[in-house]
Amino acid sequence: MSAQTRYHGDMDHTLTPSALRLAMLMSGFGSRERRLIAEAGNGRDPLSALAARGVPAAVLTGVGRIARDEAPALIERLSGTGWRWLTPDDTGYPELLTVLSDPPLGLFVRGALPDGPAVAVVGSRRATAYGRQVAGLIARELAAAGVAVISGMARGVDAAAHRGALEGGGPTVAVWGTGPDRVYPAEHRRLADEIAEHGALATEYLPGTPPRRHHFPQRNRILAGMAPATVVVEAAARSGALVTARLALEEGREVFAVPGSILSELSVGPNTLLRLGARPLLTPRELLDELGVTAAAAAPVAAGRNDHGVLAVLQGGEALAVDDLAERTRTEVPQLLAELLELELAGHVERQADGRYCLARVRPATESQGRS
């Protein structure tokens, strides 16, 4: 008699796939079992798929017992804290995760997972001010166009991306490498609450799971798997962001990299990705075009804001270097770079290949209104 036959003789057919998947997680099932289930087509009877592939009947019977006696109690306990357990059989589960080679058994979720277009934005925990600003501006523009921003809620680029998405009024999702009861890093507790209110928190780890080092590369496959495109802003040569990019590429997703200074160690990651064939990202509109999403209307320039600023000193057909602009506008370079990036994202100026800036070829109609 086969393992599958012996298993079916003891199976409780009242058990739901959701309870069975949670019981597998509670039983310690890992990548091997997840891949076997995925290869079988993620059917409604995951234990039968495992039985057919030689998993011992005693193990599967134990999973059935946990699904009957322990999983429902855990689900009920979590519901009191605002978290729920979602599996591929449930409404609202991310469809893109179901086609991963190593999909999670399910997700603990607090908030509402968006069902529209999404982009993952990742980068260094030790991001520079420039990296944090770029991540925030990219996320803000995506969110304003209705694109969900997926990241890992780590320090640096991740946190900047989440905050940018919140400022843009769009949804954002934080994928954790800890259990649903362990906010990490602890100083992001308020940020976590804001994300849950306007998007979702998600993790495949059981309650009580601490932030162990090996959890984060595993977490990254979900982060990349929830979006058709991933953006790397800043990353050192050995970085979790590069792991995310590699996982995205392995799953056939698009990878974009923000070019960086050759003098910065945090540019090694994105610049290496560019050399290996990643697409350079110079403006969020490239992401929106990739997704087939229309950019939000450019905000008008406030009256008087640039009377003595960049737009006032740039002449039609003229291109100026940053140092020249700083001298003409009497602005410190860090502040000027921030203004230039904002004006570029809003469509008012363009950055040329040699690093100089000129007025955009097609100026937003709102600009003339704002300066009249």
N, C-alpha and C positions, 0 to 999 in steps of 0.2 A: 504494500500500500504506500502511495507516495506521500510526501510531506503535505502536499496540497489537500489530499483526501483526508488525512488525519486531522488537519486543521479545520476543514469544513465540517467535520463531524462534531466539533466542539463549539462552533461559532455561534454567537448570539446575534441574530439577524436584526435585532432592534437597535443595535449600536449604529450611530450616525458616522459618516466619513469624517466629520469635524471632530467628534470625540476620539475616533481612532487615530487621527493624525496627531492630536494633542497627546494621546497616550504614547505614541511612538516617540515624540519629543521627550516626554517624561521618562521613557525607558532608555534614553541615551542614544537613539538612532541618529546616525550622522550622514556624511556625504555619500557613503556607499549605498545605504538604503534609499536615500533621496534620489540618487541617480537611477536606481533600479525601478523605482516607482515612475520616474519621468520617462524612462525607456518603455515602460508598459503603457504609457499614454495618460498618466494621471487619472486613472479611472476612479469610479465611485467606491470601489472596494480595494483599497491599497494593500490590505493584508493578503488578499488572494494573489495580488501581483507579486508580493514578496515570497509567498508560499511556492508559487510556480517557479521561482528562481532559487529554491533550495534553502531558504531561511527556515531553521528548525521549528517544528510545530509548537514545541514547548515555549519558545520565545514569543510566538504569535499569540498563543493562548494567554500568556502573561500580559501582553499588550491589551488583549480583549478585556481582561479583568480590570486593568487600570482604567480603560475607557469607560467601563461600567461603574466602578466604585470611586475613582479619584478625579478623573477629568472634569465631570460635571461640577464637582465642588470647587475646583480651581476656577472654572469659568464664572461661577456665581460669585466667588470671592473677589475676582478681578472687576466684575461689573460694578461693584460698589465703589471702586476707585476711578471709574470712567474708562477702563480698558475693556476691550472685547477680543475674542479670538476669531480670526478670519482665515478661511481656507479657500482653495479654488472653487469649491462648491457654493460659496456664499456671494451674495450680491455685494458689489463694491470692492471685490478683490482685484488687484491690478492684473489685467490680462497679460501684459508683457512678461510678468514673472512666470507664467505658466509655460512659457516656451524656453526657459533657461535650461541649460544642460544639468545644472544642479539647483533646482528650485527649492525654496524653503518648504517645510511641511505645512507651514501656515505662518501667520503674523499676529502678534499682539498689537492692537491699534488703539490709540486714543485720538479722537477727532474724526475727521472725514477725509479719506483718501480721495484726491481729485481724479476724475475720469477723463480729463481732457489732455492736451499735449503737455509734455514735461521735458525738462532738461536737467541733468545732474551737473552741479557746479562744485568742484573740489580743488583743494590746494593745500599748501603748507600750514601747519599749526603755528609756525614761526613767521608768518607772512609779514612783509613790509607794509608800511602805510599805503604805498602805491598798490600792492596786491590786494589789500583789504578794500581799498576804494574801488578798484576795478571790479572785484567780485560783487561789491554792493551795487554798483551802477549797472552791471550786466543783469543781475537778478532783478533790480528795480524795473528795468526796461522790459524784461521778459514778463514779469508779473503784471505790469500795466497792460500788456497785450493779452493777458489771460493764460499765460503759460506757467505751469507749476514748476517751482524750483526745488530740486531734490538735493539734499546734502546730509552731512553726518553730525552736525551740531558741535563739532570740535572747535577749539580755539582757532583764531586766524581766519583763513578764507571761508571755512564752513559757516562760522557765526556771521561773518559779514554778508554772505550770500543769503542766509535766512533773514537777516535784518533788512537787507535791500528788498527782498520779496515782500516783506511785511509793509515796508514803506510804499511799495508800488501797488499795494492793495490786492495782490494776488495770493493764491495758495502756496504753501511751502510744506515740504515733508522732511522730517529729520529721521534718519534710519540709525538706530542705536546699536552699539556693540555690548550692551548690558541688558539686564532684565528690566521689565517695565516699572519696577519700583526703585531703580537706581539711576538717578540723574547724574550724567557725567559729561563734562566736568560740573562739579557742584555749583559753581558760580553761574551756570546757565539755567538755573531753575526757573527764573522769571521768563527767560527766552523760551524755554520749553512750554510754559503755560501759554505764551502768546502764539507759538506755533500750533499748539493743539486747538486753540480757539479759531485760528484762521486756516488751518490745514490739518496735519496729522503728525503724530509720533508713531513710529513703528519699530518693532524688534522681533526677531525670531527666538530670542533667549528667554528662558523661564524666569519667573520672579526670583529674586535673590542672587542672580548671576552678577558677579562683579566685573569690572572692566579689565579683563585679561588681554595680554598683548595679542594672542592669536585670534581673538574674537574679531578684531577690526578688519583684517584681510577678508575674513569670512563675511563680515557685514558688508564689505564693499561690493561683493557680487550682487547683493540685493539693491544697493544704492544705484549701481550702474544698470542693473536689470530693469529698473522701473522707468527708465527713460530711453528714447531712441537716440539721444545724443548726450555726450559728456564733454564738459569743458574743464580743462586744467589751467588754472591761473598762475600759480607759483608752486614749485616743487623742487626739492633737492634731488640729487642723483638716486638716492635710495629713499623712496617716499611712498606712503600709502596711497597718495593721489595717483602715482604711476601704476600701482597695483590695480586701482580702479580703472584706469585707462586701458590697461592690458586686458582686464576682464571684459570691458565693453567691446574691445576689438574682437576678442574671441567669440563673443555672442553676435557679431555682425553689426554692432552699433557704430554710429559716427563718433569720432573723437576730434575735438577742436582744442587747440592750444593757443594761449595768449603769448606772443613773443615777448622775450625779456632781454634785459641788458646782459651782454656777455661777461660783464664784470661781477655779476651777482650769482652766488651759488644757488639761489632759489630759481634762477632762470635755466639751470642745467636740465631740469626735467622737461618743461615745455619745449625748450629749444631742441632737445634730443627727440622728442616726439615729432616735431616738425621735420627734422632730418629723416625720420623713419616713415614719413608719409602722412602724419596727422594734418588736418586742415588748419591754417592760421586763422585766428579770430581777431578781426580788427574792429568790429562793431556788432552789437547784439542783433542788428537787422539781418546779418548773415544767418544767424540761428533761426530767426523768424521765417526767413525765406526757405530754409531747409525743412521747417515744419509746416510750411504753407499757411502761416499765420500773418495777419496784417498788423503792422506796428501801430501802437497807439499814437494818436495825434500829438505832434510836438507841442510842448507847453510854450505859451508865449513868453518872450523875454520881457521882464518887468520894465515899465517905463523908467528911463534914466539909469537902469542897472549897468549898461555898457556905454554910457556917454563918454567915459574916459577909459574903457576897457578894451578887450580884444576886438570886438566888432567895430569899435570906433576907430581903431588904428589900422586895421586891415583894409586895404584898398582892393577893388576888383582887379583880378589878374595878377595880384601880388602875393608872394609867398614869403613868410618870415620864419626864421629859426626861433626857438624858445628864448634864447638869450636876447635876441633883438626885441621880441615881444615884451620880455620882462623890463627891458630898458625903456621902451616906449610907453608902457602902461604903468611904469614905476611900481611893479608888483614883484614880490618875492617869488622865486621859481616854484617852490612847492605849492603855494597858493595858485599860481598861474597854471601849473599842470592840472590841478583839480578843476579849474574853470575850463581849460581847454578840453579835458575829457568830457565834461558835462555838455559843453557846446557841441562837441563832435557827436555824442550820442543823441543830442537833440536835433542834429542835422543842420547846424548853423555853420560849422567849419569842417574842413577836411584835412587829414594828415597825409602828406605826400610821402613817397617812398624814401626820400632823403631826410625825413623827419621834420621838414618845414610845414607850416600851416597856412592854409588859404581859405578864403570864403567858399562855402559850399556852392557847387554849380547850380543847384536848385535850392533856393532858400525857402524855408517854411513860410507859408502865407501869413502866419501869425506874427512873424517878426516885424513886418512893416507896421502891423497894427499896434504891436507893443511899443514901437519907437516913435510913433506918430505924435 
